C-alpha cells in the first residue's frame, strides 16, 4: 500500500521503519520542523525525519496544517502542503505522535478518491489518557495496565473510533523509557495488522469510545521535574519513574541540582526518621533513604550536573563531610 506518514519522535520513527520493512511504500513523511537542542543549540532533525531521509523518503515540515492561519507565511505553507497531499496517490494516512493538529480538511482528503482514511497509533487504552503524554501520565498515576489503541482519526483530540487494541501490564519498576519501547513495538505490530486488513479488503471493526473514564494526559513540562518532598513516598517514586528519561526528576542539595533516575519503596525503614520532608535519613549500601511528606523513599541512582548516572550513595558521598544534616530542597526548573 501507499502510505502518507506523519510523526515526529522516536516512537514514530519506530513505526515508520516497521511499515517500510513490511513492504509498504511511504510516499511522503510529515514531521515537525527542526528544533534547536543541546548545549550548542544547533538545529536538530526529528527522529522520524532522520529515518525518512535514510530511506530517501520525501519530507515536508510545515509549521501548521491550518490554511486559514492568521500568520500569512504559515497559512501559505499549509496551503502548499495541502495541495501537495491532494496531488499524491496514496491509500491511507498513518499518524504517530505528530504533534500538530490535523484539520478536518486533511482528514477528509485522506478519505477521498477511494482512500481509506487516517489512522493513529495512540499509546493508551482510550478513552483513558487522551493527549500528549499518555505513557508518563499512566505511570505517574499508578495505573497497573496500559496499551495501544489504533484509532480512525476525527477532528477531536484522540476521540475517533478505535479499530484495534492491545494491552500491557505496567510493572512496579516500569519507567517511561522502558514502557515507551514496549508500546512502540506493540503499536507497530498492531498498525501493520490494520494495514494488512485494509489491503485484503477485510472490514475493520470500529468501536466508538466510551463516554465514561475519559482522562487527559497533559504535556510534560520541565517545571514538573522538581520533586515536592511534601508528597507521599508513593507519589514521588512514581514521578521519578514517570519522568525517566524526560524531564528527569530533580532536587537541590547545597544549591546544586541533582537528578534522580531510580528509586523504590524500601523494605526496611531508616533508623532515624524525622518529620522533615527532603531530609536524608540514611546512606547505606548504594542507597539513600529520604523522608517524604508521608513515608520514606529509597533512592537508588542519581546524577550530578555534567556527571554520569551513579549509585545514590556514591553521588552523595562528597556532601557527607560538608553537612551534618543533608536536606533536599525543591528548586524551580527553567
Order of alpha helices (4+ residues) and beta strands (2+ residues): beta-alpha-beta-beta-beta-alpha-beta-alpha-beta-alpha-beta-beta-alpha-beta-beta-alpha-beta-alpha-beta-beta-beta-beta-beta-beta-alpha
